[in-house]
């Protein structure tokens, strides 16, 4: 049977690059601008991007919505055989509220949003990738209270706390042909939570130029869950004591720090041009230790350590918002994200590559209501890898669409 350690790659890599920090699932306006929003930060989703922007808001605001994600990947083996992922769609929500306080120039807010991975990939159970990945899913959701203070006109600072919940699900098949039996199924589900913090500042250096700086801390999450192996070959059943096996599992992951810098330029009263640079410190994904309550060493089911060796990732973004009139805005943007996943640990659970994101969006205002919609196409560069996980070529794309509705009291 395959080493249980293979599953660590699935558990920790699944979907985490589907939605990077500052990604398109945090608010319709920012997403329509290619998520170049650190220096703009002028709606309640600033809680996620740069909470200092809350100081720009007057009154009480509620802003929420949902995004749709559809990832797809094709794999080609070194021998030329091909297969693609099955149809999967995900619907991560977001919700923000912000309001002035009894203290002058202080605005408080609360955000509920995904921070990192949302989504994953499903491969055929009888396909080429089945011994490395059949199903991989990662979901995160963060509760993020924040407070912003306008220190003086043109200077705002903010601080927030994060509690992040994370869920992972991974399935793979185990080759039992050596024992004259069909594949066994191995399924792991685990979840956990952890605390972090964030801070930001927004500086108006000129009436037409605003600079934003933001930091979101790393979050250590202790995962616990279950691992199951089903349809164990008769020849192996004496080792496990039955045709199935189940044990509690635990592991720890440190999600990365995020450093952000942005400039917003206002060349005219109805145009905003924004540029962002972000560094996501994925180098926190160096290795993973998996602890099993019950072990079967003779079958390779035991505590293990697996290297991941991820690298820090740089993101470069540009966006524009053009207000056609008092009611309608048109938006566009582009983001380049370099992959944190090295060749030697890349797997079909997270076949990441350098990514180009192209966004369009629109905003509609009437009275106290705002509606922001966007579409984003994520095009990954082809990735040809030669490693011990699964060599071959991967071609990936991701479609995002979303809608946010805002109300100002």
MOQUIUR-V584479 format. One line per field, one symbol per residue. ss: DSSP state (H for helix, E for strand, - for the rest). phi: phi as a letter, one per 40 degrees, with the letter a starting at -180 (. if undefined). burial: b if it has 16 or more other ideal C-beta (glycine too) atoms within 10 Angstrom, else e. Layout:
ss: ???
phi: ???
burial: ???
This chain:
ss: -----HHHHHHHH--------------HHHHH-------------HHHH-HHHHHH---EEEEEEEEEEEEEEEEE-----EEE-----E--EEEEEEEE-----EEEEEEEE----EEEEE------------EEEEEEEEEEEEEEEEEE--EEEEEEEEEEEEEEEEEEEE--HHH----EEEEEEEEEEEEEEEEEEEEEEE--EEEEEEEE--EEEEEEEEEEEE---HHHHHHH----EEEEEEEEEEE--EEEEEEEEEEE--EEEEEEEEEE-HHH--EEEEEE---EHHH-E--EEEE-----EEEEEEEEEEE----EEEEEEEEEE-----HHH-E--E----EEEEEEEEEEEE--EEEEEEEEEEEE--EEE------EEEEEEEEEEEEEEEEE-
phi: .cdccdccccccccgcccbcdgccbbiccdcccggcbcccfbbccddccacccdcccbgbbbaaiabbbbcaabbbcdchcbabcccbbbbccaabaaacbccdgbbbaabbacbbcahiabbdcbcccccbabbaabbbabcbcabbbccadgbbbaaabbbbbbbbbababbcbccbgbcccbbbbbaaiaabaaaaaabbccacbbbbbbaabccbcbccaabbbbbgcddcbccccgacbaaacbaabbbcccbbbbabbbbcacbbbbbbbbbbbccccccabbbbbcbbbdcbgcadabbcbfcbcbbbbbaabbbccacbbbbbaaabbbcccccdcbcbccaccadbbbbbbaabbbagcbbbbbabbbbbccdbbbbaccacibbbbabbbaaabbbbbc
burial: bbebbbbbbbbbbbbbbbbbbbbbbbbbbbbbbbbbbbbbbbbbbbbbbbbbbbbbbeeebebbbbbebebebebbeeeeeebebeebebebebbbbbbbeeeeeebbbbbbbbbbbbbbbbbeeebbbbbbbbbbbbbbbbebebbbbbeeeeebbbebebebbbbbbbbbbbebeeeebebbbbbbbbebbbebebbbbbebeeeeebbbbbebbebbbebebebebeebbeebeeebeeeebeeebebebebbbbebbbbbebeeeeebbbbbebebbbbbbeebebebeeebeebebbebebebebeebebebbbbbebeeeeebebbbbbebbbbbeeebbbbbbbbbebebebbbbbebeeeebebbbbbebebeebebeeebbebbbbbebebbbebebebe
